[in-house]
Amino acid sequence: MSLREQADVLVRQLKREGIRDLNVLEAIRRTPRERFVPDALRSRAYENTALPIEADQTISQPSIVALMTEALELDGSETVLEIGTGSGYQTAILAQLCDRVVTVERIEELANSARELLTEIGYHNIEYHFGDGAQGYQAGAPYAAIIVTASAAALPQKLVNQLADGGRMVIPVGSEAVQILYRVTRHGDQIHQKELCRCRFVPLITEN
Ligand code: SAH
């Protein structure tokens, strides 16, 4: 099976798992995940599994990428803040579904290689930052959507503060062993938290 055919099989599996947003499914179908994994793992790029990338980090499992992106309920008009650029795969999916992505990564080599790859593939609506994403990125705030792709010990207040009224944030919270993926919505000063599923991410590493 060609990689394109494998991408179709993956998308059918995500549909069966309950992903309904056709824009999300289409973005996953056409994004070349093989470009975001190490060369030695190219043949496994469309397996529905997380895979190791540089610097002991991981590219997230397609199921979780789909679930998190769907939960942001993007209509194409948003600026999305992403914490944990990693391989840049989730960034690429977001870039196709919103107006602009502001992405923050704390490991410089990953930040640089993701920027090079995403620029080469042709995404031009992404702003790249190197630093501690637990602080958010105040200059672009407030954000209609925030996605965190590393697990926080507790909900980072600075990120909540950068969420727009009516904004959505998707974030894994918990210990290294047990984490819950939450969808956090803000209405005025009210914060509403909904559990989406259990998950397993690499830790969000922060000074405070
Ligand atoms: N979305 C990425 C996931 C990468 S794993 C992908 O699918 O490839 C999570 C990433 O979060 C790692 O690259 C890790 O370095 C980064 N990270 C961890 N703590 C961070 C922090 N405080 N600020 C920014 N990035 C962080």
Boltz pocket constraint, residues with backbone or C-beta under 6 A from the ligand:
constraints:
  - pocket:
      binder: B
      contacts: [[A, 57], [A, 58], [A, 59], [A, 60], [A, 83], [A, 84], [A, 85], [A, 86], [A, 87], [A, 88], [A, 89], [A, 90], [A, 91], [A, 104], [A, 105], [A, 106], [A, 107], [A, 110], [A, 131], [A, 132], [A, 133], [A, 134], [A, 149], [A, 150], [A, 202], [A, 203], [A, 204], [A, 205], [A, 206]]
      max_distance: 6.0
